[in-house]
Amino acid sequence: MIKFNFFKALAGDSILISTDNTNILIDGGFGITYEEQIKPKLNRIKNGLDLVVLTHIDEDHICGLIEMIKNDRKNTAKIKKLWFNSIKSIKVRKNKNISVSYGQGITFDDLVKEHNLLNNEVFLTNKENPKKYIINNEIELKLLSPYESDLRILEEKEPKNQNPTECGKYKASQVSSKFGNDKRPPNKSSIAFILKYNKREFLFLADANIDIINRSLKNLGYSEDNKLKIEFVKLSHHGSLENINKDFLKIINTNKFIILTDGKNKRNAHPSKEIFPLIIEHQGKDKDIEFIFNYEGIKNRKLQEAKENNIDLSRCAFKVLAYNTLEI
């Protein structure tokens, strides 16, 4: 059995994946996410965190992990391996045209080095030989993003401010506007992967650019005639319409779509109402579709929004899992 805990991370991401032998933590949400959601769970883990993955440096993914490493020595000591594309090692730069959580990334970089958690590996995929990692001889992670070129997009002119930056509790994202149009460098640098366990596969997209994901899946041989069969997909960027498109939906085969956000931020539209008819249209009339949320409130609001926009949900179920946990 494999268990997925989708923590309530406000508008952010944090997921704990557990089997009897393995524990993997993906992202940490905001600082408050760690204190209220993640820490109580980690306190009960005795055999350690086999892997912690920071997918990218946006503060709704990084700040909870900063809180952990900075203020919780007991659980930090449980980390056996950390995946993080170090800002300093890839020479991330910031200018007025690029919006990245650069300061938080510097803070995290300094913390993981202080605690001897950071190795020199850069976690990338490539066309010729997509990287695979085996965790405890039972879980395989196959990288789909980023490519080296996507990390290099972050390399700009010398930053005006190289100082570490503390995390805030919450920060808004921008409103989405067009399907598959997310070009923001931090999102394009997201670590995204296919997780395989006991012959079943799951897709974790962080905030990845959907064109990068499509490119990687096609490089692996997936197509409209040879779809990737997955138990679920954790949709990119909290269900933003900028991080999904028809090409992606044509090459995956699943009826479960995970959407992680509280939806309370008025400056963004996550999840975008447009994604629901798009997904319904491309999943076939013979299949019921489950949209799975980690907040009851956003589920109810999106149901009402679908009704007001005459979106046919007759083949759909909107669900919030008990204790935000899915066991397979």
Rosetta blueprint (number, residue, H / E / L):
1 M L
2 I L
3 K E
4 F E
5 N E
6 F E
7 F L
8 K L
9 A L
10 L L
11 A L
12 G L
13 D L
14 S L
15 I E
16 L E
17 I E
18 S E
19 T L
20 D L
21 N L
22 T L
23 N E
24 I E
25 L E
26 I E
27 D L
28 G L
29 G L
30 F L
31 G H
32 I H
33 T H
34 Y H
35 E H
36 E H
37 Q H
38 I H
39 K H
40 P H
41 K H
42 L H
43 N L
44 R L
45 I L
46 K L
47 N L
48 G L
49 L E
50 D L
51 L E
52 V E
53 V E
54 L L
55 T L
56 H L
57 I L
58 D L
59 E H
60 D H
61 H H
62 I H
63 C H
64 G H
65 L H
66 I H
67 E H
68 M H
69 I H
70 K H
71 N H
72 D L
73 R H
74 K H
75 N H
76 T H
77 A L
78 K L
79 I E
80 K L
81 K L
82 L E
83 W E
84 F L
85 N L
86 S L
87 I L
88 K L
89 S L
90 I L
91 K L
92 V L
93 R L
94 K L
95 N L
96 K L
97 N L
98 I L
99 S L
100 V L
101 S L
102 Y H
103 G H
104 Q H
105 G H
106 I H
107 T H
108 F H
109 D H
110 D H
111 L H
112 V H
113 K H
114 E H
115 H L
116 N L
117 L L
118 L L
119 N L
120 N L
121 E L
122 V L
123 F L
124 L L
125 T L
126 N L
127 K L
128 E L
129 N L
130 P L
131 K L
132 K E
133 Y E
134 I E
135 I E
136 N L
137 N L
138 E L
139 I E
140 E E
141 L E
142 K E
143 L E
144 L E
145 S E
146 P L
147 Y L
148 E H
149 S H
150 D H
151 L H
152 R H
153 I L
154 L L
155 E L
156 E L
157 K L
158 E L
159 P L
160 K L
161 N L
162 Q L
163 N L
164 P L
165 T L
166 E L
167 C L
168 G L
169 K L
170 Y L
171 K L
172 A L
173 S L
174 Q L
175 V L
176 S L
177 S L
178 K L
179 F L
180 G L
181 N L
182 D L
183 K L
184 R L
185 P H
186 P H
187 N H
188 K H
189 S L
190 S L
191 I L
192 A E
193 F E
194 I E
195 L E
196 K E
197 Y E
198 N L
199 K L
200 R E
201 E E
202 F E
203 L E
204 F E
205 L L
206 A L
207 D L
208 A L
209 N L
210 I H
211 D H
212 I H
213 I H
214 N H
215 R H
216 S H
217 L H
218 K H
219 N H
220 L L
221 G L
222 Y L
223 S L
224 E L
225 D L
226 N L
227 K L
228 L E
229 K E
230 I L
231 E L
232 F L
233 V E
234 K E
235 L L
236 S H
237 H H
238 H H
239 G H
240 S L
241 L H
242 E H
243 N H
244 I L
245 N L
246 K H
247 D H
248 F H
249 L H
250 K H
251 I L
252 I E
253 N E
254 T L
255 N L
256 K E
257 F E
258 I E
259 I E
260 L L
261 T L
262 D L
263 G L
264 K L
265 N L
266 K L
267 R L
268 N L
269 A L
270 H L
271 P L
272 S L
273 K L
274 E L
275 I H
276 F H
277 P H
278 L H
279 I H
280 I H
281 E H
282 H H
283 Q L
284 G L
285 K L
286 D L
287 K L
288 D L
289 I E
290 E E
291 F E
292 I E
293 F E
294 N L
295 Y L
296 E H
297 G H
298 I H
299 K H
300 N H
301 R H
302 K H
303 L H
304 Q H
305 E H
306 A H
307 K H
308 E H
309 N L
310 N L
311 I L
312 D L
313 L L
314 S L
315 R L
316 C E
317 A E
318 F E
319 K E
320 V E
321 L L
322 A H
323 Y H
324 N H
325 T E
326 L E
327 E E
328 I L
